């Protein structure tokens, strides 16, 4: 295969230059070696690839067919080599992130804004999926960093916590007032109200369902959405009582456009952070982790302190 590749390289260069002597100069080999390589390739393929004349060489119809394919292949190789040189010259790297749409908007993008300002030549790719999928992709090294809920099993990954989030139920004051008018002041909102929740495959939904089951709460009417932003908008519109992360509706709770439904006991908070597979660490990934450590959060600093003591 290596021998054929060198013959194809000679063929490609001769066809591109239209001249054996020019091809020899470009490849830094002798003209007889060029002619021998072309002849061997023609012999192995059983076709004539060039018409030779005193002015140079031209492709035969068969040669043209082969050149169309070979030129595509070598053009891709040259583009790849050029990309590698560009990466080396500008210290360009790549980080593949995985996170949910909501965590991307509220958590990842604020971090990326500062990181990209400091590292403008690192390419950022973002895939949207839930925590379970991100952990699986991390283990397979198909993404580099996942922004996820803290996994129970952390044997194969490193985890850098950045914040805690608290699940809660919210709605508009008018929705709650109208529900009480229809059903009475002592209404059980989970039996009479429309409960807005993420779909059952989502890790947040699984976590909240577990809480509800533990406390004997069984919603009768559920409207599902596939992302948190939709739930928040549904609740603000007055469609029902949304199960959302308190941190992502802080503004609405402060201005009164949403109110919080008291839960007893409160839903235990969850830790959100950046997870990575140490086996796939690259210079770019380490730069991002360094940025995390520099920017820091109370929960991250506490975690790093514990790691340093181990």
C-alpha positions as a Markdown table, in Angstrom:
| # | Residue | x | y | z |
|---|---|---|---|---|
| 1 | Unk | 0.0 | 0.0 | 0.0 |
| 2 | Unk | 2.9 | 2.4 | 0.9 |
| 3 | Unk | 4.4 | 1.7 | -2.6 |
| 4 | Unk | 1.1 | 2.4 | -4.3 |
| 5 | Unk | 0.7 | 5.6 | -2.4 |
| 6 | Unk | 4.0 | 6.9 | -3.6 |
| 7 | Unk | 3.1 | 6.0 | -7.1 |
| 8 | Unk | -0.2 | 7.9 | -6.8 |
| 9 | Unk | 1.7 | 10.9 | -5.4 |
| 10 | Unk | 3.9 | 10.8 | -8.5 |
| 11 | Unk | 0.9 | 10.4 | -10.8 |
| 12 | Unk | -0.9 | 13.3 | -9.1 |
| 13 | Unk | 2.1 | 15.6 | -9.3 |
| 14 | Unk | 2.8 | 14.8 | -13.0 |
| 15 | Unk | -0.9 | 15.3 | -13.9 |
| 16 | Unk | -1.0 | 18.6 | -12.0 |
| 17 | Unk | 2.2 | 20.0 | -13.5 |
| 18 | Unk | 1.8 | 18.5 | -17.0 |
| 19 | Unk | 5.5 | 17.9 | -17.1 |
| 20 | Unk | 7.8 | 15.1 | -15.8 |
| 21 | Unk | 10.8 | 17.4 | -15.2 |
| 22 | Unk | 8.6 | 19.9 | -13.2 |
| 23 | Unk | 7.2 | 17.0 | -11.2 |
| 24 | Unk | 10.7 | 15.7 | -10.5 |
| 25 | Unk | 11.7 | 19.1 | -9.1 |
| 26 | Unk | 8.6 | 19.3 | -6.9 |
| 27 | Unk | 9.1 | 15.8 | -5.5 |
| 28 | Unk | 12.9 | 16.1 | -5.3 |
| 29 | Unk | 13.5 | 12.8 | -7.3 |
| 30 | Unk | 15.0 | 12.1 | -10.7 |
| 31 | Unk | 13.1 | 12.2 | -13.9 |
| 32 | Unk | 13.8 | 8.4 | -14.6 |
| 33 | Unk | 12.4 | 7.6 | -11.2 |
| 34 | Unk | 9.2 | 9.6 | -12.1 |
| 35 | Unk | 8.9 | 7.8 | -15.4 |
| 36 | Unk | 9.4 | 4.4 | -13.7 |
| 37 | Unk | 6.8 | 5.1 | -11.0 |
| 38 | Unk | 4.2 | 6.1 | -13.7 |
| 39 | Unk | 5.0 | 3.0 | -15.8 |
| 40 | Unk | 4.6 | 0.7 | -12.8 |
| 41 | Unk | 1.2 | 2.3 | -11.9 |
| 42 | Unk | 0.0 | 2.0 | -15.5 |
| 43 | Unk | 1.1 | -1.7 | -15.5 |
| 44 | Unk | -0.6 | -2.5 | -12.2 |
| 45 | Unk | -3.9 | -0.8 | -13.4 |
| 46 | Unk | -3.7 | -2.2 | -17.0 |
| 47 | Unk | -4.3 | 1.2 | -18.6 |
| 48 | Unk | -2.4 | 4.1 | -20.1 |
| 49 | Unk | -2.6 | 7.2 | -18.0 |
| 50 | Unk | -0.7 | 9.7 | -20.0 |
| 51 | Unk | -0.1 | 10.7 | -23.6 |
| 52 | Unk | 3.5 | 11.8 | -23.9 |
| 53 | Unk | 4.8 | 14.5 | -26.4 |
| 54 | Unk | 7.7 | 16.9 | -26.7 |
| 55 | Unk | 5.7 | 19.5 | -24.9 |
| 56 | Unk | 4.9 | 17.3 | -21.9 |
| 57 | Unk | 2.2 | 14.9 | -20.9 |
| 58 | Unk | -1.6 | 15.0 | -21.0 |
| 59 | Unk | -4.1 | 12.7 | -19.3 |
| 60 | Unk | -5.8 | 10.0 | -21.3 |
| 61 | Unk | -9.6 | 9.6 | -20.6 |
| 62 | Unk | -8.7 | 6.8 | -18.1 |
| 63 | Unk | -6.1 | 9.0 | -16.6 |
| 64 | Unk | -8.6 | 11.8 | -16.2 |
| 65 | Unk | -11.0 | 9.5 | -14.3 |
| 66 | Unk | -8.2 | 8.4 | -11.9 |
| 67 | Unk | -7.0 | 12.0 | -11.5 |
| 68 | Unk | -10.4 | 13.2 | -10.4 |
| 69 | Unk | -10.4 | 10.7 | -7.5 |
| 70 | Unk | -6.8 | 11.0 | -6.6 |
| 71 | Unk | -6.8 | 14.9 | -6.7 |
| 72 | Unk | -9.7 | 14.8 | -4.2 |
| 73 | Unk | -7.8 | 12.6 | -1.9 |
| 74 | Unk | -4.6 | 14.5 | -2.0 |
| 75 | Unk | -6.4 | 17.8 | -1.7 |
| 76 | Unk | -8.0 | 16.6 | 1.5 |
| 77 | Unk | -4.5 | 15.5 | 2.8 |
| 78 | Unk | -3.0 | 18.8 | 1.9 |
| 79 | Unk | -5.9 | 20.6 | 3.7 |
| 80 | Unk | -5.3 | 18.4 | 6.7 |
| 81 | Unk | -1.6 | 19.2 | 6.8 |
| 82 | Unk | -2.4 | 22.9 | 6.4 |
| 83 | Unk | -4.9 | 22.7 | 9.3 |
| 84 | Unk | -2.2 | 21.0 | 11.5 |
| 85 | Unk | 0.3 | 23.7 | 10.7 |
| 86 | Unk | -2.3 | 26.3 | 11.5 |
| 87 | Unk | -3.0 | 24.6 | 14.9 |
| 88 | Unk | 0.7 | 24.5 | 15.7 |
| 89 | Unk | 1.4 | 28.1 | 14.6 |
| 90 | Unk | -1.6 | 29.6 | 16.5 |
| 91 | Unk | -1.8 | 27.1 | 19.4 |
| 92 | Unk | -5.3 | 26.2 | 18.1 |
| 93 | Unk | -7.1 | 23.3 | 19.9 |
| 94 | Unk | -10.6 | 22.0 | 20.2 |
| 95 | Unk | -13.0 | 21.2 | 23.1 |
| 96 | Unk | -16.2 | 19.2 | 22.6 |
| 97 | Unk | -18.7 | 20.1 | 25.3 |
| 98 | Unk | -21.9 | 18.2 | 26.1 |
| 99 | Unk | -24.7 | 19.6 | 28.2 |
| 100 | Unk | -28.5 | 20.2 | 28.2 |
| 101 | Unk | -29.9 | 23.3 | 26.5 |
| 102 | Unk | -30.8 | 24.8 | 29.8 |
| 103 | Unk | -27.3 | 24.3 | 31.4 |
| 104 | Unk | -25.8 | 25.6 | 28.2 |
| 105 | Unk | -27.7 | 28.8 | 28.3 |
| 106 | Unk | -27.5 | 29.5 | 32.1 |
| 107 | Unk | -24.2 | 28.0 | 33.1 |
| 108 | Unk | -21.9 | 27.1 | 30.2 |
| 109 | Unk | -22.2 | 30.2 | 28.1 |
| 110 | Unk | -21.2 | 32.6 | 30.9 |
| 111 | Unk | -18.0 | 30.5 | 31.5 |
| 112 | Unk | -17.3 | 30.3 | 27.7 |
| 113 | Unk | -17.5 | 34.1 | 27.3 |
| 114 | Unk | -14.5 | 34.7 | 29.4 |
| 115 | Unk | -12.6 | 31.6 | 28.3 |
| 116 | Unk | -13.0 | 32.4 | 24.6 |
| 117 | Unk | -11.8 | 36.0 | 25.3 |
| 118 | Unk | -8.6 | 34.6 | 26.7 |
| 119 | Unk | -8.3 | 31.7 | 24.2 |
| 120 | Unk | -9.7 | 32.9 | 20.9 |
| 121 | Unk | -8.0 | 30.2 | 18.8 |
| 122 | Unk | -9.6 | 27.2 | 20.6 |
| 123 | Unk | -12.5 | 25.8 | 18.7 |
| 124 | Unk | -15.6 | 25.2 | 20.8 |
| 125 | Unk | -18.1 | 22.5 | 19.8 |
| 126 | Unk | -21.3 | 21.9 | 21.9 |
| 127 | Unk | -23.6 | 18.9 | 21.8 |
| 128 | Unk | -27.0 | 19.0 | 23.4 |
| 129 | Unk | -28.0 | 16.0 | 25.5 |
| 130 | Unk | -28.9 | 15.0 | 29.1 |
| 131 | Unk | -26.5 | 14.0 | 31.9 |
| 132 | Unk | -26.8 | 10.2 | 31.3 |
| 133 | Unk | -25.9 | 10.6 | 27.6 |
| 134 | Unk | -23.0 | 13.0 | 28.4 |
| 135 | Unk | -21.5 | 10.6 | 31.0 |
| 136 | Unk | -21.7 | 7.8 | 28.4 |
| 137 | Unk | -20.0 | 9.9 | 25.7 |
| 138 | Unk | -17.3 | 11.0 | 28.2 |
| 139 | Unk | -16.5 | 7.3 | 28.9 |
| 140 | Unk | -16.3 | 6.7 | 25.2 |
| 141 | Unk | -14.2 | 9.9 | 24.7 |
| 142 | Unk | -16.7 | 11.2 | 22.1 |
| 143 | Unk | -16.9 | 14.5 | 24.0 |
| 144 | Unk | -14.2 | 16.1 | 26.1 |
| 145 | Unk | -16.1 | 17.9 | 28.9 |
| 146 | Unk | -19.7 | 17.4 | 30.1 |
| 147 | Unk | -21.6 | 19.9 | 32.1 |
| 148 | Unk | -23.7 | 17.5 | 34.2 |
| 149 | Unk | -25.3 | 16.7 | 37.5 |
| 150 | Unk | -22.8 | 15.1 | 39.8 |
| 151 | Unk | -22.8 | 11.4 | 38.9 |
| 152 | Unk | -23.0 | 8.8 | 41.6 |
| 153 | Unk | -20.2 | 6.7 | 40.1 |
| 154 | Unk | -17.1 | 8.9 | 39.5 |
| 155 | Unk | -14.5 | 6.2 | 39.1 |
| 156 | Unk | -13.8 | 6.9 | 35.4 |
| 157 | Unk | -14.2 | 10.7 | 35.4 |
| 158 | Unk | -13.0 | 13.8 | 37.2 |
| 159 | Unk | -15.7 | 16.2 | 38.4 |
| 160 | Unk | -15.3 | 19.9 | 39.1 |
| 161 | Unk | -18.5 | 21.3 | 40.8 |
| 162 | Unk | -19.5 | 24.9 | 40.0 |
| 163 | Unk | -22.9 | 25.4 | 41.6 |
| 164 | Unk | -25.8 | 23.8 | 43.3 |
| 165 | Unk | -29.3 | 23.9 | 41.9 |
| 166 | Unk | -32.6 | 23.4 | 43.7 |
| 167 | Unk | -35.7 | 22.0 | 42.0 |
| 168 | Unk | -38.9 | 23.8 | 42.9 |
| 169 | Unk | -42.5 | 24.3 | 41.6 |
| 170 | Unk | -43.6 | 27.7 | 40.4 |
| 171 | Unk | -46.6 | 29.4 | 38.8 |
| 172 | Unk | -48.2 | 32.8 | 38.3 |
| 173 | Unk | -50.2 | 34.2 | 41.2 |
| 174 | Unk | -53.2 | 34.4 | 38.9 |
| 175 | Unk | -53.0 | 30.7 | 38.1 |
| 176 | Unk | -52.9 | 29.8 | 41.8 |
| 177 | Unk | -55.8 | 32.2 | 42.6 |
| 178 | Unk | -58.0 | 30.9 | 39.8 |
| 179 | Unk | -57.2 | 27.3 | 40.9 |
| 180 | Unk | -58.4 | 28.1 | 44.4 |
| 181 | Unk | -61.5 | 29.8 | 43.1 |
| 182 | Unk | -62.5 | 26.7 | 41.2 |
| 183 | Unk | -61.4 | 24.0 | 43.6 |
| 184 | Unk | -61.5 | 25.7 | 47.0 |
| 185 | Unk | -58.9 | 27.4 | 49.2 |
| 186 | Unk | -57.6 | 24.1 | 50.6 |
| 187 | Unk | -57.1 | 22.6 | 47.1 |
| 188 | Unk | -54.4 | 20.0 | 46.6 |
| 189 | Unk | -52.5 | 21.6 | 43.7 |
| 190 | Unk | -51.0 | 18.3 | 42.6 |
| 191 | Unk | -54.4 | 16.6 | 42.2 |
| 192 | Unk | -56.2 | 19.6 | 40.7 |
| 193 | Unk | -53.6 | 21.6 | 38.9 |
| 194 | Unk | -51.7 | 21.1 | 35.6 |
| 195 | Unk | -48.2 | 20.1 | 36.5 |
| 196 | Unk | -45.5 | 21.1 | 34.0 |
| 197 | Unk | -42.5 | 18.7 | 34.0 |
| 198 | Unk | -39.7 | 17.6 | 31.8 |
| 199 | Unk | -40.1 | 14.3 | 29.9 |
| 200 | Unk | -39.6 | 11.0 | 31.9 |
| 201 | Unk | -36.2 | 10.2 | 30.3 |
| 202 | Unk | -34.6 | 13.4 | 31.7 |
| 203 | Unk | -32.4 | 13.0 | 34.8 |
| 204 | Unk | -34.0 | 16.0 | 36.5 |
| 205 | Unk | -37.4 | 14.5 | 36.0 |
| 206 | Unk | -36.2 | 11.1 | 37.4 |
| 207 | Unk | -34.8 | 12.9 | 40.4 |
| 208 | Unk | -38.0 | 14.9 | 41.1 |
| 209 | Unk | -40.2 | 11.8 | 40.5 |
| 210 | Unk | -38.2 | 10.0 | 43.1 |
| 211 | Unk | -38.8 | 12.9 | 45.6 |
| 212 | Unk | -42.6 | 12.9 | 44.8 |
| 213 | Unk | -42.8 | 9.1 | 45.3 |
| 214 | Unk | -40.9 | 9.2 | 48.6 |
| 215 | Unk | -43.4 | 11.8 | 49.9 |
| 216 | Unk | -46.6 | 10.3 | 48.6 |
| 217 | Unk | -47.3 | 13.0 | 46.1 |
| 218 | Unk | -48.9 | 11.9 | 42.8 |
| 219 | Unk | -49.6 | 14.5 | 40.2 |
| 220 | Unk | -52.8 | 13.8 | 38.3 |
| 221 | Unk | -52.4 | 16.0 | 35.3 |
| 222 | Unk | -49.0 | 16.4 | 33.7 |
| 223 | Unk | -47.9 | 18.4 | 30.7 |
| 224 | Unk | -44.4 | 17.4 | 29.5 |
| 225 | Unk | -41.8 | 19.5 | 27.7 |
| 226 | Unk | -38.3 | 18.5 | 26.5 |
| 227 | Unk | -36.4 | 21.4 | 28.0 |
| 228 | Unk | -36.4 | 23.7 | 31.0 |
| 229 | Unk | -36.8 | 26.9 | 29.0 |
| 230 | Unk | -40.2 | 25.8 | 27.7 |
| 231 | Unk | -41.3 | 24.8 | 31.2 |
| 232 | Unk | -40.4 | 28.3 | 32.4 |
| 233 | Unk | -42.3 | 30.0 | 29.6 |
| 234 | Unk | -45.3 | 27.7 | 30.1 |
| 235 | Unk | -45.4 | 28.6 | 33.8 |
| 236 | Unk | -45.0 | 32.4 | 33.0 |
| 237 | Unk | -47.9 | 32.1 | 30.5 |
| 238 | Unk | -50.2 | 30.6 | 33.2 |
| 239 | Unk | -50.5 | 27.1 | 31.7 |
| 240 | Unk | -49.8 | 25.5 | 35.0 |
| 241 | Unk | -47.3 | 24.8 | 37.8 |
| 242 | Unk | -43.8 | 24.2 | 36.5 |
| 243 | Unk | -41.1 | 22.1 | 38.0 |
| 244 | Unk | -38.0 | 24.2 | 37.3 |
| 245 | Unk | -34.6 | 24.9 | 38.8 |
| 246 | Unk | -34.9 | 27.9 | 41.2 |
| 247 | Unk | -31.6 | 29.4 | 40.1 |
| 248 | Unk | -32.9 | 29.8 | 36.6 |
| 249 | Unk | -36.1 | 31.7 | 37.6 |
| 250 | Unk | -34.5 | 33.9 | 40.2 |
| 251 | Unk | -35.3 | 37.0 | 38.3 |
| 252 | Unk | -39.0 | 36.0 | 37.9 |
| 253 | Unk | -39.3 | 35.2 | 41.6 |
| 254 | Unk | -37.8 | 38.5 | 42.5 |
| 255 | Unk | -40.1 | 40.6 | 40.3 |
| 256 | Unk | -43.2 | 38.6 | 41.2 |
| 257 | Unk | -44.0 | 37.3 | 37.7 |
| 258 | Unk | -43.7 | 33.8 | 39.2 |
| 259 | Unk | -44.3 | 32.6 | 42.8 |
| 260 | Unk | -42.8 | 29.5 | 44.5 |
| 261 | Unk | -45.0 | 26.7 | 45.8 |
| 262 | Unk | -43.7 | 25.7 | 49.3 |
| 263 | Unk | -42.7 | 22.1 | 49.4 |
| 264 | Unk | -42.3 | 20.1 | 52.7 |
| 265 | Unk | -39.8 | 18.6 | 52.9 |
| 266 | Unk | -37.8 | 20.7 | 50.5 |
| 267 | Unk | -36.3 | 18.9 | 47.5 |
| 268 | Unk | -32.6 | 18.3 | 48.1 |
| 269 | Unk | -30.3 | 20.4 | 46.0 |
| 270 | Unk | -28.1 | 18.8 | 43.3 |
| 271 | Unk | -24.6 | 19.7 | 42.4 |
| 272 | Unk | -23.8 | 20.8 | 38.8 |
| 273 | Unk | -20.2 | 20.7 | 37.5 |
| 274 | Unk | -17.8 | 20.0 | 34.6 |
| 275 | Unk | -16.9 | 16.3 | 34.2 |
| 276 | Unk | -14.0 | 15.0 | 32.0 |
| 277 | Unk | -12.3 | 11.7 | 31.3 |
| 278 | Unk | -8.7 | 12.0 | 32.4 |
| 279 | Unk | -7.7 | 9.5 | 29.7 |
| 280 | Unk | -8.6 | 12.1 | 27.1 |
| 281 | Unk | -7.0 | 15.2 | 28.5 |
| 282 | Unk | -5.5 | 17.6 | 26.0 |
| 283 | Unk | -3.7 | 20.9 | 26.3 |
| 284 | Unk | -7.0 | 22.8 | 25.5 |
| 285 | Unk | -8.9 | 20.9 | 28.1 |
| 286 | Unk | -6.3 | 21.6 | 30.7 |
| 287 | Unk | -6.5 | 25.3 | 29.7 |
| 288 | Unk | -10.2 | 25.3 | 30.4 |
| 289 | Unk | -9.8 | 23.6 | 33.8 |
| 290 | Unk | -7.1 | 26.1 | 34.6 |
| 291 | Unk | -9.6 | 28.9 | 33.7 |
| 292 | Unk | -12.2 | 27.2 | 35.9 |
| 293 | Unk | -9.8 | 27.2 | 38.8 |
| 294 | Unk | -8.8 | 30.8 | 38.3 |
| 295 | Unk | -12.4 | 32.0 | 38.0 |
| 296 | Unk | -13.5 | 29.7 | 40.8 |
| 297 | Unk | -16.7 | 29.5 | 42.8 |
| 298 | Unk | -17.1 | 28.7 | 46.5 |
| 299 | Unk | -18.2 | 25.2 | 45.8 |
| 300 | Unk | -15.3 | 24.7 | 43.3 |
| 301 | Unk | -12.7 | 26.1 | 45.7 |
| 302 | Unk | -14.0 | 23.8 | 48.4 |
| 303 | Unk | -13.8 | 20.8 | 46.1 |
| 304 | Unk | -10.2 | 21.6 | 44.9 |
| 305 | Unk | -9.2 | 22.1 | 48.5 |
| 306 | Unk | -10.4 | 18.5 | 49.3 |
| 307 | Unk | -8.7 | 17.1 | 46.2 |
| 308 | Unk | -5.4 | 18.8 | 47.3 |
| 309 | Unk | -5.6 | 17.1 | 50.7 |
| 310 | Unk | -6.1 | 13.6 | 49.3 |
